[in-house]
Amino acid sequence: MARIAVIGAGTGAMAAAARLAVAGHRVTVYERTETYGGGVRRFERDGFAFDTGPGLLPLPAVYRDLFVKTGKEPLEDRVELVQVDPSARHVFADGAGVSLPNASRAGVVTALDEALGAGAGQRWGDFLVRAREAWDRTRRPLLEEPLWPDWPVLAEREPYPSVPHKRLLRTRRATTLAEVGAWELRDARLAALLESHALAYGLDPRTAPASAAVLPYLEHAFGTWYVRGGLRELARAVYERCVARRVEFVFGAEARRIVVEDGRAAGVEFADGTAVAAEFVVAGVPPRTLDRLAGAAVRPADGVPARRGLPSRLTVLLALRGGRPAGTAHRTVVHTPDREAELDALFGLSPAPPARPTVAVTRPGDPALVPDPEHEAVTLTATVPADGAGPIAGDALEAQADRMVTAAERAVPRLRERILWRELRGPADVERETGAAGGAVPAPALAAAGGRLLHPANSTPVAGLFTVGGWSHPGGGLAHAGMSGALVAGLIVEGPEFRGSR
């Protein structure tokens, strides 16, 4: 039995802690804030409750596996999972709208044909077939196995089987997500549907590799799920599973240094001057924090390029008078009327909030989130810069929230006049809760693109020191964080020969 110190209580770190405790290790989690969950938080006021991080759960099988492997009670005994249908409604720049059935290719094809014209559904359906090929080619190395030592193979090879496209007397194949939309989908609205999945993760579709096609495929193939009471309930369930497996939590414990002796992690020192010894240290922290804790010793030896210029998110929490109308979609994506201006603002040389943003409108219809049926809790989310001159705040934050409300009125009639109050959660809040510089939000690992969308391996050049969570392999998102926990536990329990579950 080894003593294991886990720095951070994000979902990935807690997933690793629970698995390691079941394997017989003595695990203590040290969290600098006063609660668990990382970016999976909840805001409550006047009987209203809101998720301030992710609002939907992809790939629930990741957490089902965690609960199966760490105890007798399955996930569904701890939280109520609800499959969202439709998976989303999309409102496009030209006013057209479409509701996409959850995990039904035939239903999606029919819905797109009816909303956007004959042939639109077939083009999207054909795209999903190709996206599945990309998924099948990358699923194991990107999600289920430790990062390969020869990771450049993943960086150089584009797994998406793009369709040959004749242009200027030459035959070309799409290498970016934007090219997939323009050359294969051939409809600005379908392209917007495709690109919105990348934008939600802070990726510029003009430079994101074609392999990002797996993002909409995941939603289509595995469905979109909601946790009754909000996603914070999932974080609570994982925390309680850790406690049940005798994982100890110490809150308000800010790590100052990872102790390294003879090239091996030996413990953690804290800001209050105390220290603990450990045979293994698992760090669930962003790169800037890890660099501060251990310096050059942990800079990745695998050579994966460091990611720069990542956006953040702005979340607007709206308490509304009036109940949620029957038949309202759980999530509506309102697309910008000016794609190029939005992308230039977010990903240009001087990042700025876009004047007309793409906005995700979440309307759960969950009685647990409102004081009574005569009120509604609505969340608006948009991508905003995290870098440049610094994260937006103050008047700029309020102005961007106003723009988001204006955009959301295309999906929620009379929205402004229904608002009782609003709360904003911007990049500074994300930074405070997660420690990520500028409130940056990590994206899932993707193949191709020279490896710039891969993440550093979970093992480090320091023996006994491992990284977990969205800033390490296999990247950001709730499902990927859970996968990173499984990988780290496997590497510690089975050693460097661990190659993932079979």
Stockholm file with secondary structure:
# STOCKHOLM 1.0

chainA/1-502         MARIAVIGAGTGAMAAAARLAVAGHRVTVYERTETYGGGVRRFERDGFAFDTGPGLLPLPAVYRDLFVKTGKEPLEDRVELVQVDPSARHVFADGAGVSLPNASRAGVVTALDEALGAGAGQRWGDFLVRAREAWDRTRRPLLEEPLWPDWPVLAEREPYPSVPHKRLLRTRRATTLAEVGAWELRDARLAALLESHALAYGLDPRTAPASAAVLPYLEHAFGTWYVRGGLRELARAVYERCVARRVEFVFGAEARRIVVEDGRAAGVEFADGTAVAAEFVVAGVPPRTLDRLAGAAVRPADGVPARRGLPSRLTVLLALRGGRPAGTAHRTVVHTPDREAELDALFGLSPAPPARPTVAVTRPGDPALVPDPEHEAVTLTATVPADGAGPIAGDALEAQADRMVTAAERAVPRLRERILWRELRGPADVERETGAAGGAVPAPALAAAGGRLLHPANSTPVAGLFTVGGWSHPGGGLAHAGMSGALVAGLIVEGPEFRGSR
#=GR chainA/1-502 SS CCEEEEECCSHHHHHHHHHHHHTTCEEEEEESSSSSSTTCCEEEETTEEEESSCCSBSCTHHHHHHHHHHCSSCGGGTSCEEECSSSEEEECTTSCEEEECTTCHHHHHHHHHHHHCTTHHHHHHHHHHHHHHHHHHHHIIIIISCCCTTTHHHHHCCCSCCCCEEETTEEECCCBHHHIIIIIICCHHHHHHHHHHHHTTTCCTTTSBGGGGHHHHHHHHHCCEEETTCTHHHHHHHHHHHHHTTCEEEESCCEEEEEEETTEEEEEEETTSCEEECSEEEECSCHHHHHHHHGGGGSCSSCCCCCCSCCEEEEEEEEEESCCCTTCCSEEEECCSCHHHHHHHHHSSSCCCCSSCCEEEECCCCGGGSSSTTEEEEEEEEEECCSTTCCCCHHHHHHHHHHHHHHHTTTSTTHHHHEEEEEEECHHHHHHHHCCGGGCCCCBCCSCGGGTTCCCCSBCSSBTEEECSTTSTTBSSHHHHHHHHHHHHHHHHHCTTCCCCC
#=GC SS_cons         CCEEEEECCSHHHHHHHHHHHHTTCEEEEEESSSSSSTTCCEEEETTEEEESSCCSBSCTHHHHHHHHHHCSSCGGGTSCEEECSSSEEEECTTSCEEEECTTCHHHHHHHHHHHHCTTHHHHHHHHHHHHHHHHHHHHIIIIISCCCTTTHHHHHCCCSCCCCEEETTEEECCCBHHHIIIIIICCHHHHHHHHHHHHTTTCCTTTSBGGGGHHHHHHHHHCCEEETTCTHHHHHHHHHHHHHTTCEEEESCCEEEEEEETTEEEEEEETTSCEEECSEEEECSCHHHHHHHHGGGGSCSSCCCCCCSCCEEEEEEEEEESCCCTTCCSEEEECCSCHHHHHHHHHSSSCCCCSSCCEEEECCCCGGGSSSTTEEEEEEEEEECCSTTCCCCHHHHHHHHHHHHHHHTTTSTTHHHHEEEEEEECHHHHHHHHCCGGGCCCCBCCSCGGGTTCCCCSBCSSBTEEECSTTSTTBSSHHHHHHHHHHHHHHHHHCTTCCCCC
//
